[in-house]
Amino acid sequence: MLLELPTADEIDEMASDRPALLVRRFDFDLKDRRIDLNYTPCKGEALFVTEGARGVALVKTGGAVIWTLPSGRIGMNEAPEAAARRIAKERCGIRLGEMDLRALYDVTRHYENVSVKRLLVVYRAKVEDYQSVKHEDGRPRCAFHSADLEGLVCEEIDSQAIADCLEK
């Protein structure tokens, strides 16, 4: 079974006014895991890479040991840019200013019981305002980094998004 959200037409619509926009494909083999399909439906995921004097915002969720780029689900009735702004505020305490759509990633995760295909919408964004958001134990959820980004992030998608957003 393959679940696909958004539809191919929605992906084409997003990319239609940007002929140079890259669409990259990622496949992840997670067949040793089952996915719980009892979740709020979404039509994709939004991810953002910040730029500026503070550097790039990275997050650590829960007990994670690695830094990742801030991302989250796009609601069924939510525009991708609005989702990115919401995610930035909720997860990082960041109010985003100017945003630029930089890439679309066609991501398929193959689980034991199903494959899930989603669009990951990648934005480059400027930070307009920042108020630290903390974990329950007081550690900051988000931190800005300007050096050794490749050494900090381990996820292939994060590395590619940084390259797509920060290339000149």
Residue frames relative to the residue before (quaternion, step in Angstrom):
aa qw qx qy qz dx dy dz
M 1.0000 0.0000 0.0000 0.0000 0.00 0.00 0.00
L 0.0960 -0.7809 0.6161 0.0379 3.58 -0.99 0.88
L 0.1631 -0.7571 0.6268 0.0854 3.56 -0.80 1.05
E 0.0298 -0.8198 0.5716 -0.0187 3.58 -0.76 1.02
L 0.1744 0.7385 -0.6306 0.1630 3.53 -0.69 1.20
P 0.5475 -0.2595 -0.7846 0.1318 1.69 -1.63 1.82
T 0.6626 -0.4930 0.3716 0.4240 3.54 -1.29 0.05
A 0.6702 -0.4850 0.3714 0.4215 3.56 -1.27 0.31
D 0.6254 0.5452 -0.3393 0.4433 3.60 1.04 -0.74
E 0.6519 0.5087 -0.3189 0.4631 3.61 0.98 -0.80
I 0.6302 0.5206 -0.3298 0.4722 3.58 1.03 -0.76
D 0.6554 0.5130 -0.3078 0.4611 3.58 0.92 -0.92
E 0.6384 0.5390 -0.3237 0.4440 3.58 1.00 -0.81
M 0.6538 0.5111 -0.3147 0.4607 3.60 0.96 -0.85
A 0.7436 0.4254 -0.2215 0.4658 3.57 0.95 -0.89
S 0.5064 0.7173 -0.4004 0.2621 3.59 1.18 -0.46
D 0.7433 0.3872 -0.2449 0.4874 3.62 0.95 -0.71
R 0.7022 0.3821 -0.2541 0.5444 3.58 1.28 0.18
P 0.1533 -0.8445 0.5050 0.0904 3.59 0.30 1.20
A 0.6877 0.4741 -0.2901 0.4671 3.62 1.11 -0.53
L 0.4541 0.7083 -0.4409 0.3126 3.59 1.27 -0.12
L 0.3226 -0.7574 0.5393 0.1773 3.54 -0.83 0.99
V 0.1215 -0.7356 0.6593 0.0975 3.53 -1.12 0.73
R 0.0941 -0.8020 0.5898 0.0120 3.57 -0.57 1.18
R 0.3052 -0.7507 0.5632 0.1618 3.54 -1.15 0.67
F 0.0403 -0.7738 0.6321 -0.0018 3.54 -1.00 0.94
D 0.0744 -0.7682 0.6352 0.0305 3.57 -1.01 0.89
F 0.0864 -0.7952 0.5996 0.0244 3.55 -0.90 0.96
D 0.2733 -0.7568 0.5770 0.1405 3.56 -0.83 1.04
L 0.0818 0.7911 -0.5945 0.1184 3.55 -0.36 1.30
K 0.2082 0.8447 -0.4731 0.1389 3.57 1.18 0.63
D 0.5919 0.5450 -0.3786 0.4575 3.57 1.23 -0.11
R 0.7026 0.3995 -0.2506 0.5328 3.61 1.31 0.02
R 0.3007 -0.6907 0.6198 0.2200 3.51 -1.25 0.53
I 0.2957 -0.7369 0.5754 0.1961 3.55 -1.11 0.64
D 0.3580 -0.6937 0.5829 0.2252 3.53 -1.09 0.78
L 0.2225 -0.8141 0.5265 0.1026 3.57 -0.48 1.18
N 0.5200 0.5981 -0.4317 0.4307 3.59 1.24 0.30
Y 0.4128 0.6668 -0.5118 0.3507 3.55 0.27 1.30
T 0.6274 -0.5197 0.4088 0.4112 3.54 -1.27 0.32
P 0.4542 -0.6994 0.4678 0.2928 3.59 -0.71 0.98
C 0.0446 -0.7713 0.6343 0.0274 3.52 -1.21 0.56
K 0.3979 -0.7315 0.4964 0.2452 3.55 -1.19 0.36
G 0.7975 -0.1314 0.0498 0.5868 3.55 1.20 0.38
E 0.4159 -0.6702 0.5450 0.2843 3.50 -1.32 -0.30
A 0.2326 -0.7440 0.6091 0.1459 3.54 -1.18 0.64
L 0.0605 -0.7699 0.6353 -0.0017 3.53 -1.08 0.82
F 0.0611 -0.8131 0.5768 0.0484 3.60 -0.98 0.68
V 0.2131 -0.7277 0.6417 0.1152 3.51 -1.27 0.68
T 0.2540 -0.7764 0.5583 0.1448 3.58 -0.65 1.09
E 0.1232 -0.7715 0.6180 0.0881 3.53 -1.22 0.48
G 0.4929 0.6618 -0.4822 0.2943 3.53 -1.18 0.48
A 0.7997 -0.3318 0.2178 0.4505 3.52 -1.35 -0.16
R 0.6704 0.5039 -0.3057 0.4509 3.58 1.04 -0.69
G 0.5090 -0.6302 0.4337 0.3945 3.59 1.16 -0.49
V 0.6771 -0.4625 0.3855 0.4231 3.52 -1.25 -0.53
A 0.3963 -0.7090 0.5338 0.2353 3.57 -0.91 0.96
L 0.0068 -0.7697 0.6382 -0.0156 3.56 -0.94 0.97
V 0.2189 -0.7867 0.5673 0.1062 3.56 -1.13 0.64
K 0.1624 -0.7044 0.6762 0.1424 3.48 -1.39 0.41
T 0.1689 -0.8006 0.5684 0.0864 3.56 -0.65 1.06
G 0.8544 0.0543 -0.0580 0.5134 3.55 -1.05 0.81
G 0.7945 -0.2663 0.2282 0.4958 3.54 -0.82 -1.06
A 0.2822 0.7931 -0.5004 0.2023 3.59 1.21 0.38
V 0.3135 -0.7489 0.5546 0.1825 3.54 -1.13 0.69
I 0.7062 0.4137 -0.2654 0.5096 3.59 1.23 -0.26
W 0.4464 -0.6492 0.5494 0.2785 3.51 -1.29 0.51
T 0.0410 -0.7777 0.6268 0.0260 3.56 -1.10 0.72
L 0.5630 -0.5571 0.4699 0.3896 3.52 -1.30 0.22
P 0.5380 -0.6129 0.4537 0.3594 3.61 -1.04 0.62
S 0.1521 0.7699 -0.6054 0.1324 3.55 -0.91 0.97
G 0.0733 0.7902 -0.6068 0.0450 3.53 -1.31 0.28
R 0.6726 -0.5296 0.3591 0.3718 3.52 -1.32 0.19
I 0.3518 -0.6868 0.5992 0.2133 3.51 -1.24 0.71
G 0.4175 -0.7251 0.4902 0.2440 3.59 -0.64 1.10
M 0.6697 -0.5347 0.3455 0.3825 3.56 -1.20 0.59
N 0.7799 0.2743 -0.1519 0.5417 3.62 1.02 -0.71
E 0.5482 0.6208 -0.3741 0.4174 3.57 1.22 0.46
A 0.4298 -0.6668 0.5431 0.2751 3.57 -1.04 0.78
P 0.5994 -0.6011 0.3824 0.3650 3.62 -0.98 0.75
E 0.6580 0.5002 -0.3258 0.4589 3.63 0.92 -0.81
A 0.6368 0.5123 -0.3250 0.4758 3.60 1.01 -0.78
A 0.6290 0.5295 -0.3320 0.4624 3.59 1.03 -0.75
A 0.6454 0.5172 -0.3239 0.4593 3.59 0.93 -0.87
R 0.6523 0.5060 -0.3133 0.4693 3.60 0.97 -0.82
R 0.6490 0.5134 -0.3107 0.4676 3.59 0.99 -0.84
I 0.6565 0.5158 -0.3018 0.4603 3.57 0.91 -0.96
A 0.6383 0.5323 -0.3262 0.4505 3.58 0.95 -0.87
K 0.6825 0.4827 -0.2856 0.4687 3.58 0.92 -0.91
E 0.7126 0.4721 -0.2670 0.4450 3.60 0.79 -1.03
R 0.7738 0.3903 -0.1995 0.4573 3.57 0.76 -1.01
C 0.8265 0.2582 -0.0865 0.4926 3.56 1.00 -0.81
G 0.4125 -0.6933 0.4915 0.3280 3.59 1.14 -0.44
I 0.5055 0.6487 -0.4095 0.3949 3.57 1.25 0.44
R 0.1827 -0.7161 0.6584 0.1425 3.53 -1.07 0.82
L 0.2875 -0.7882 0.5261 0.1388 3.54 -0.59 1.20
G 0.3122 -0.7175 0.5949 0.1842 3.52 -1.16 0.74
E 0.8423 -0.0063 0.0546 0.5362 3.54 -0.78 -1.08
M 0.0675 -0.7966 0.6007 0.0042 3.57 -0.94 0.95
D 0.1041 -0.7810 0.6151 0.0308 3.53 -1.15 0.73
L 0.3797 -0.7061 0.5518 0.2295 3.60 -0.74 1.06
R 0.1181 -0.8436 0.5234 0.0214 3.59 -0.58 1.16
A 0.8164 -0.0558 0.0676 0.5708 3.62 1.01 -0.62
L 0.2026 -0.7110 0.6534 0.1630 3.50 -1.38 0.32
Y 0.1257 -0.7857 0.6027 0.0604 3.55 -0.88 0.95
D 0.2675 -0.7313 0.6134 0.1323 3.53 -0.91 1.03
V 0.0125 -0.8451 0.5300 -0.0685 3.57 -0.13 1.33
T 0.0251 -0.7752 0.6312 0.0008 3.56 -0.85 1.01
R 0.1176 -0.7664 0.6300 0.0434 3.53 -0.90 1.04
H 0.2005 -0.7966 0.5655 0.0736 3.55 -0.63 1.20
Y 0.1006 -0.7980 0.5942 0.0101 3.56 -0.45 1.27
E 0.7222 -0.4221 0.3221 0.4432 3.57 -1.32 0.10
N 0.8154 0.3057 -0.1198 0.4768 3.57 0.85 -0.99
V 0.8089 0.0283 0.0104 0.5872 3.63 1.18 -0.28
S 0.2905 -0.6975 0.6107 0.2370 3.56 -1.28 0.30
V 0.1519 -0.7858 0.5964 0.0619 3.56 -0.92 0.92
K 0.1238 -0.7889 0.6013 0.0270 3.54 -0.77 1.13
R 0.0635 0.7960 -0.5966 0.0806 3.56 -0.83 1.04
L 0.4272 -0.6492 0.5655 0.2762 3.47 -1.31 0.43
L 0.1427 -0.7486 0.6412 0.0898 3.55 -1.02 0.85
V 0.1914 -0.7937 0.5744 0.0593 3.55 -0.56 1.25
V 0.1546 -0.8235 0.5451 0.0289 3.57 -0.61 1.20
Y 0.0749 -0.8023 0.5922 -0.0049 3.56 -0.78 1.13
R 0.2579 -0.6593 0.6707 0.2211 3.50 -1.33 0.51
A 0.0007 0.8315 -0.5525 0.0581 3.58 -0.78 0.98
K 0.3513 -0.6903 0.5893 0.2299 3.51 -1.27 0.54
V 0.4178 -0.6885 0.5377 0.2496 3.54 -1.09 0.77
E 0.2231 -0.7814 0.5716 0.1132 3.55 -0.76 1.08
D 0.7841 -0.0603 0.0816 0.6122 3.56 1.05 -0.81
Y 0.0716 -0.8027 0.5918 0.0208 3.57 -1.14 0.65
Q 0.0327 0.7498 -0.6597 0.0388 3.53 -0.98 0.98
S 0.4841 -0.7223 0.4151 0.2675 3.55 -0.48 1.24
V 0.1648 -0.7388 0.6478 0.0855 3.54 -1.07 0.91
K 0.1676 -0.8263 0.5348 0.0555 3.58 -0.78 1.03
H 0.5261 -0.5700 0.5261 0.3486 3.52 -1.36 0.41
E 0.6968 -0.4661 0.3325 0.4322 3.57 -1.26 0.23
D 0.7040 0.4571 -0.2730 0.4700 3.61 1.06 -0.65
G 0.6363 -0.5784 0.3093 0.4062 3.59 1.29 0.21
R 0.5211 0.6218 -0.4299 0.3964 3.60 1.23 -0.17
P 0.4966 -0.6438 0.4747 0.3370 3.60 -0.99 0.69
R 0.4458 -0.6932 0.5078 0.2508 3.57 -1.04 0.82
C 0.7881 0.2135 -0.0670 0.5734 3.54 1.12 -0.77
A 0.0244 0.7726 -0.6342 0.0142 3.54 -1.10 0.74
F 0.3808 -0.7143 0.5408 0.2285 3.54 -1.15 0.65
H 0.0713 -0.7945 0.6030 -0.0032 3.55 -0.95 0.95
S 0.1284 -0.8056 0.5738 0.0724 3.56 -0.98 0.82
A 0.7433 0.3352 -0.2073 0.5405 3.58 1.22 -0.29
D 0.8637 0.1421 -0.1154 0.4696 3.53 -1.27 0.59
L 0.1107 0.8206 -0.5501 0.1083 3.58 0.89 0.90
E 0.6265 0.5419 -0.3404 0.4449 3.59 1.02 -0.76
G 0.6808 0.4882 -0.2887 0.4634 3.58 1.03 -0.72
L 0.6690 0.5188 -0.2929 0.4444 3.58 1.18 -0.56
V 0.7625 0.3289 -0.1933 0.5226 3.59 0.91 -0.86
C 0.2503 -0.7923 0.5451 0.1116 3.55 -0.95 0.89
E 0.6163 0.5771 -0.3463 0.4091 3.57 1.15 -0.48
E 0.5303 -0.6518 0.4508 0.3013 3.57 -0.92 0.96
I 0.6492 0.5183 -0.3236 0.4529 3.59 0.96 -0.85
D 0.6446 0.5213 -0.3271 0.4536 3.61 0.94 -0.83
S 0.6555 0.5077 -0.3132 0.4631 3.59 0.91 -0.89
Q 0.6655 0.4953 -0.3040 0.4684 3.57 0.95 -0.86
A 0.6467 0.5215 -0.3202 0.4553 3.60 0.97 -0.84
I 0.6322 0.5138 -0.3351 0.4733 3.59 0.97 -0.79
A 0.6560 0.5019 -0.3090 0.4715 3.58 0.92 -0.88
D 0.6774 0.4945 -0.2986 0.4554 3.62 0.89 -0.89
C 0.7330 0.4361 -0.2433 0.4618 3.59 1.00 -0.74
L 0.7750 0.3787 -0.1976 0.4656 3.59 0.94 -0.74
E 0.4632 0.6621 -0.4662 0.3602 3.59 1.23 -0.02
K 0.4219 -0.7186 0.4994 0.2371 3.56 -1.00 0.76
